[in-house]
Amino acid sequence: MKIGLISLGCPKNLVDSEVMLGFAQQAGHEITHEASDADVLVVNTCAFIDKAKKESIDTILEMAEHKKSGRCKRLIVTGCMAERYRDELRAEIPEIDVVLGTGEVPDIVGALSSHVVPLLRSDGQPITQLKQHRGTSLLPTYIYDADTPRLLATPSHYAYIKIAEGCDYKCSFCIIPTLRGAYRSRAATSIIREAESLSNQGIKELLLISQDTTYYGIDRNEKGALASLLRRLNSIEGLEWIRLLYLYPTTINEKILEAIGTNQKVCRYIDLPLQHASDAVLRRMKRPGNRALYSRLLKQIRTRLPGVALRTTFIVGFPGETDADINELISFVRETEFDHVGVFTYSHEENTTAYNLQNSVPEEIKTERRNKLMHLQQDIVQRRLKSRVGEQVQLIIDGTEKDQHLVVKARLQSQAPEIDSAVYLTDCDPSKFKAGDFIQAKIIGTKGYDLLASPTTAF
């Protein structure tokens, strides 16, 4: 059969989608990028905040139309929304044939057809599904490994590796531990084998992801596990950049910073979602640490890793957030001067402890506070970008984009794919560049959040 899959949400969800595609291909199915051409459509959903849930529902309904008037005979819904609203989805959208939660990724093969196909790892061993109890709930325990089939959906030069699954934190606004289960690290040998396989496929940039990447190994009582993993990954031939995403302020330690600083391939890039800087709001969020700790940590990181790029995200409009709280956050952002900042308005999510908090912030005030913070960040970024004009830099080519005319899109080591700004090359022939190339260039200007550069590598 022809299988079409739509992946929504974060890169962690994308890896699950790639694994499902791998299982489907292993079972003999053909993958199609055209929904109208698919016999079976799969929607891998996100349910983290209201906006993500709406996008998931809209996509499911859009794909359901192909069952009514198109080639599609089967509609499967997977991922976080499926885990969270399994019964409600089947009841409200009868076009859905199968719902698979976050711990049922390998069950995709059986779901694709009316008969069950044996699920095997690449080494021929059967895959078994396990769940664990936490109180009265049944939580996912599945996580893929190096022997799990996987079909990459990213461009040919970079890929994500999920080094752990689940989360042990109890942030009051977050539903992820319920949807994904307890934190569970993969074995380092499995990660290394997968990284070597990806390098052999031509991957140049490896992005390590989990709910808290710096927690890696702690659940297994492995001291220095992440630092050790980075050293081993650094020695893999063919890899050029190794990037860490989703770090946590209370699990970064000196060994990790040393590993980033001393292993040449590890990007000096710290993605550290802090969520807020007001101690009062952080306490209600049930986040560890406080503004003073965050300031000390960021100073330590910049001292230990000269030239490091700092990325963070914040939530504004959390219940009980006052003008004084938002002013403290604004002061923190002005003082720190992050390279990249994402700001989200608080989303009231059922089955979280924050759901029952009083003193909700009106939507218009949430938006106003977000805009104020983003305007400040825009001023900071533009000033910092202008100071880079004239620099000689190394870039990785991502490909070409058609915006009035063909331009070459590239990135600095300080820019992650998909979430950060980019560098656009001028005065060059796009046909001379291919994705995954590394070139030298001179920064010659800015455009909004992006940089403009002129290649200095001879072609």
C-alpha positions in Angstrom: 0.0 0.0 0.0 1.0 3.6 -0.3 1.4 5.3 3.1 1.3 9.0 3.7 2.3 10.5 7.1 1.9 14.0 8.4 4.2 14.8 11.4 3.2 17.6 13.7 5.0 19.2 16.7 8.5 18.9 17.9 11.6 17.1 16.6 11.1 14.4 19.3 7.7 13.7 17.6 9.4 13.7 14.2 11.8 10.9 15.3 8.7 8.8 16.2 7.3 9.6 12.7 10.6 8.5 11.1 10.5 5.2 13.0 6.9 4.6 11.9 7.9 5.3 8.3 10.8 2.8 8.8 8.5 0.1 10.1 6.1 0.7 7.2 8.8 0.5 4.6 10.3 -2.6 6.2 6.8 -4.2 5.9 6.8 -3.6 2.2 4.7 -0.5 1.9 5.5 2.4 -0.3 5.8 5.9 1.2 4.2 8.8 -0.6 4.4 12.6 0.0 1.0 13.2 -1.6 -2.0 12.8 0.7 -4.3 12.3 -2.3 -2.1 9.4 -3.5 -2.2 7.5 -0.2 -4.1 4.3 0.6 -3.5 4.9 4.3 -2.9 8.3 6.0 -1.2 8.7 9.4 -1.3 11.9 11.4 1.3 12.0 14.2 -0.2 14.6 16.5 1.0 17.1 19.1 -1.1 18.1 22.2 1.3 20.3 24.2 -0.7 23.5 24.1 -4.1 24.7 22.6 -2.5 25.9 19.4 -0.9 22.5 18.8 -4.1 20.7 19.6 -6.0 22.8 17.1 -3.5 22.2 14.4 -3.7 18.4 15.1 -7.5 18.4 14.9 -7.6 20.5 11.8 -5.1 18.2 10.1 -7.0 15.1 11.1 -10.2 16.5 9.7 -8.4 17.5 6.5 -7.0 14.0 6.1 -10.5 12.5 6.9 -11.8 14.2 3.7 -9.5 11.9 1.7 -11.5 9.0 3.1 -14.7 10.5 1.9 -13.8 11.4 -1.6 -10.3 10.1 -2.3 -8.2 7.0 -2.5 -7.6 6.7 1.2 -9.2 3.7 2.9 -7.7 4.0 6.4 -6.9 6.9 8.7 -4.6 6.4 11.7 -4.0 8.9 14.4 -0.8 8.6 16.6 1.3 10.7 19.0 0.6 12.9 22.0 -3.0 13.8 21.2 -3.8 10.1 20.6 -2.3 9.3 24.0 -4.2 12.1 25.7 -7.6 11.9 24.0 -7.8 8.3 22.6 -11.5 7.7 23.3 -12.6 11.3 22.5 -11.0 11.2 19.1 -12.7 8.0 18.0 -16.0 9.2 19.3 -15.9 12.7 17.7 -14.2 11.7 14.4 -15.6 8.4 13.2 -13.4 8.5 10.1 -10.5 7.5 12.4 -9.8 3.7 12.1 -6.9 3.3 14.6 -5.5 5.4 17.5 -2.0 4.7 18.7 -0.4 6.4 21.7 3.2 7.4 22.3 4.1 4.0 23.6 2.7 2.1 20.6 4.9 3.3 17.8 5.8 -0.2 16.5 2.1 -1.1 16.4 1.9 1.0 13.3 2.5 -2.0 11.0 -0.5 -3.9 12.3 -2.6 -0.7 12.2 -1.8 -0.2 8.5 -3.8 -3.3 7.5 -6.4 -5.7 8.8 -3.8 -8.4 9.5 -0.9 -8.1 12.0 2.6 -8.2 10.5 5.4 -9.5 12.9 7.4 -6.5 14.2 11.1 -7.2 14.0 14.2 -5.2 14.7 16.9 -5.0 12.0 18.7 -7.8 13.9 15.7 -10.1 13.4 14.6 -10.0 17.0 10.9 -9.4 17.9 9.8 -6.1 19.3 7.7 -6.3 22.4 5.5 -3.6 23.8 5.6 -2.8 27.5 3.9 -0.3 29.7 4.4 0.5 33.4 2.0 1.5 36.1 2.2 4.8 37.9 -0.6 4.8 40.4 -3.8 4.0 38.5 -2.4 5.0 35.1 -0.6 3.0 32.5 2.4 4.9 31.1 4.5 4.3 28.0 7.9 2.7 28.3 8.8 2.2 24.7 11.9 3.8 23.2 13.6 3.0 19.9 17.2 1.8 19.5 19.9 1.5 16.9 18.2 -1.7 15.5 14.9 0.0 15.0 14.1 0.7 11.3 14.0 4.5 10.6 13.3 6.5 7.5 14.7 10.0 7.8 12.4 12.9 6.9 14.9 15.7 7.5 17.2 17.1 4.7 20.0 14.8 3.7 22.7 16.5 5.8 21.3 16.6 9.3 19.3 14.3 11.6 18.0 14.1 15.1 18.8 11.4 17.6 16.5 10.9 20.6 18.9 9.9 23.4 16.1 9.5 26.0 12.4 9.5 26.3 9.9 10.7 28.9 10.3 13.1 31.8 10.6 13.0 35.6 9.9 16.6 36.3 6.6 17.9 37.7 6.3 21.3 36.0 2.8 22.5 36.8 2.0 23.6 33.3 3.2 20.5 31.5 1.4 17.3 30.5 4.5 15.6 28.9 5.3 13.2 31.8 1.7 11.8 31.6 1.9 11.5 27.8 5.5 10.2 27.5 6.1 8.3 30.8 9.1 8.4 33.1 12.6 9.5 31.9 14.5 6.6 30.4 17.9 7.0 28.8 19.1 4.9 25.9 22.3 2.9 26.2 25.3 4.8 24.9 26.3 1.9 22.7 22.9 2.1 20.9 23.3 5.9 20.4 26.8 5.5 19.0 25.8 2.8 16.6 22.9 4.9 15.3 25.2 7.9 15.0 27.7 5.9 13.0 24.9 4.6 10.7 23.7 8.2 10.1 27.2 9.3 9.4 27.5 6.5 6.8 24.3 7.9 5.2 26.0 11.3 4.7 24.7 13.1 7.8 27.0 16.0 8.8 25.1 17.5 11.7 23.7 15.5 14.5 21.1 17.0 16.9 20.7 15.3 20.3 17.3 15.6 21.8 15.1 14.5 24.7 12.9 16.2 27.2 16.0 17.1 29.3 19.2 16.2 27.4 21.5 17.1 30.3 19.6 14.5 32.5 20.9 11.8 30.2 22.2 8.8 32.2 21.1 10.1 35.6 18.1 7.8 35.6 20.6 4.9 35.1 22.9 6.2 37.9 25.6 6.8 35.2 27.9 9.6 36.3 29.2 11.8 33.6 27.1 10.0 31.0 26.4 12.9 28.6 30.0 14.2 28.7 31.3 10.6 27.9 28.7 10.3 25.1 29.9 13.6 23.5 33.5 12.5 23.6 32.6 9.2 21.8 30.4 11.0 19.2 33.2 13.5 18.6 35.4 10.7 17.3 32.9 9.4 14.6 34.4 10.0 11.2 32.2 12.0 8.9 30.2 13.9 11.5 31.1 17.7 11.5 28.7 19.2 14.0 27.0 17.8 17.1 24.3 20.0 18.6 22.5 19.7 22.0 18.9 20.7 22.3 16.6 20.9 25.3 19.0 21.3 28.2 18.0 22.0 31.8 19.4 24.7 34.1 19.8 22.4 37.1 21.4 19.4 35.3 24.2 21.3 33.4 27.4 20.7 35.2 31.1 21.4 34.7 31.8 18.0 33.1 29.2 18.8 30.4 30.6 22.3 29.8 34.1 20.9 29.6 33.0 18.3 27.0 31.4 21.0 24.9 34.5 23.1 25.1 37.1 20.5 24.4 35.4 18.4 21.7 35.8 20.3 18.4 32.7 18.9 16.7 30.3 19.8 19.6 28.6 23.1 18.8 29.0 26.0 21.3 25.3 26.3 21.4 23.2 26.1 24.6 19.5 25.6 24.3 18.2 26.2 27.8 14.4 26.6 28.2 14.1 28.7 31.4 10.3 29.6 31.1 10.6 32.6 33.4 12.9 34.7 35.6 10.5 35.8 38.4 11.1 33.6 41.5 7.4 33.8 42.4 6.3 32.6 38.9 9.0 29.9 38.9 7.7 28.5 42.2 4.2 28.3 40.9 5.5 26.7 37.7 7.3 24.2 40.0 10.5 24.9 38.1 13.8 24.3 40.0 16.1 27.2 40.4 15.6 31.0 40.5 16.8 34.1 38.8 20.0 34.3 40.8 20.9 30.7 39.9 20.1 31.3 36.2 22.2 34.5 36.1 25.2 32.7 37.7 24.8 29.7 35.4 24.7 31.8 32.2 27.7 33.8 33.3 29.5 30.5 34.0 28.6 29.2 30.5 29.8 32.3 28.8 33.1 32.3 30.7 33.6 28.6 30.1 32.6 28.7 26.4 33.7 32.0 24.8 31.5 32.7 21.8 28.7 30.4 22.9 25.2 31.0 21.5 22.4 31.0 24.1 18.8 30.1 23.2 15.9 30.0 25.6 12.1 30.0 25.7 9.7 31.8 28.1 6.0 31.5 29.0 4.2 34.7 29.8 0.7 35.1 31.3 1.1 32.2 33.8 -1.7 32.4 36.4 -1.0 35.1 39.0 1.7 36.7 36.9 1.9 40.4 37.8 3.3 43.5 36.1 6.2 43.2 38.5 6.8 39.6 37.4 6.9 40.5 33.8 9.1 43.5 34.4 11.6 41.2 36.2 11.6 38.9 33.2 12.1 41.9 30.8 15.0 43.0 33.0 16.5 39.6 32.9 16.3 39.4 29.1 17.8 42.9 28.8 20.7 42.0 31.2 21.4 38.6 29.6 21.1 39.4 25.9 20.3 35.9 24.6 21.0 35.1 20.9 17.7 33.4 20.4 14.4 33.7 22.4 11.0 32.1 21.9 8.1 33.5 23.9 4.8 31.6 24.3 1.6 32.7 26.0 0.4 30.4 28.7 -2.0 27.7 27.6 -4.5 26.4 30.2 -4.2 22.6 30.0 -6.4 20.1 31.8 -4.8 17.4 33.9 -1.9 19.7 34.9 -1.6 21.1 38.4 -1.6 24.7 37.0 -5.1 24.0 35.6 -6.7 24.7 39.1 -4.6 27.8 39.8 -6.5 31.1 40.4 -5.9 34.6 39.0 -5.8 33.8 35.2 -4.3 36.5 33.1 -6.6 37.8 30.3 -5.6 36.8 26.8 -5.1 40.4 25.6 -2.6 41.0 28.5 -0.8 37.8 27.6 -0.4 38.9 24.0 0.7 42.4 25.1 3.4 41.0 27.4 4.6 38.6 24.7 4.9 41.4 22.2 6.7 43.7 24.7 9.3 41.0 25.3 9.7 40.1 21.7 10.2 43.8 20.7 13.0 44.0 23.3 14.6 40.8 22.0 14.4 42.1 18.4 16.3 45.2 19.4 19.0 43.1 21.1 19.3 40.7 18.2 19.6 43.4 15.6 22.3 45.2 17.5 24.2 42.0 18.1 23.9 41.0 14.4 25.2 44.3 13.2 28.3 43.9 15.3 29.1 40.8 13.3 29.3 42.5 10.0 32.8 42.0 8.6 33.4 38.6 10.3 34.9 35.6 8.5 32.7 32.6 9.4 32.1 28.9 8.6 28.7 28.0 7.3 26.8 24.8 6.5 24.6 25.0 3.4 21.0 24.0 3.9 19.9 24.5 0.3 18.2 27.1 -1.9 14.9 29.0 -1.3 12.8 30.7 -3.8 11.9 34.2 -2.5 11.4 36.3 -5.6 14.7 34.7 -6.8 16.8 31.7 -5.9 18.9 32.3 -2.8 21.3 30.0 -0.9 20.3 29.4 2.7 23.0 28.5 5.2 23.6 28.5 9.0 26.3 29.4 11.5 27.2 26.9 14.2 25.2 29.3 16.4 22.0 28.6 14.5 19.9 25.4 14.8 17.9 24.2 11.8 14.1 25.1 11.7 14.0 27.1 14.9 16.6 29.8 14.6 17.4 32.5 12.1 19.7 31.8 9.1 22.4 33.2 6.8 21.6 34.0 3.1 24.4 34.1 0.5 24.5 37.0 -2.0 26.4 37.4 -5.2 26.7 33.7 -5.9 25.5 31.0 -8.3 23.1 28.7 -6.3 23.9 25.8 -8.6 27.4 25.7 -7.2 26.2 24.8 -3.7 24.6 21.7 -2.3 23.1 20.9 1.1 25.7 19.7 3.6 28.6 21.7 2.1 30.7 23.6 4.6 32.1 26.9 3.2 33.9 30.0 4.4 32.1 33.4 4.0 32.2 37.0 5.1 29.2 38.6 6.8 28.2 41.7 4.9 24.9 42.7 6.3 21.7 41.9 8.1 18.0 41.5 7.2 15.7 41.3 10.1 16.8 38.4 12.3 18.9 36.9 9.5 22.4 37.6 8.2 23.7 38.2 4.7 27.1 36.8 3.7 29.3 36.6 0.7 31.2 33.3 0.0 35.0 33.5 0.3 35.6 29.9 -0.5 36.8 29.4 -4.1 34.3 27.6 -6.3 
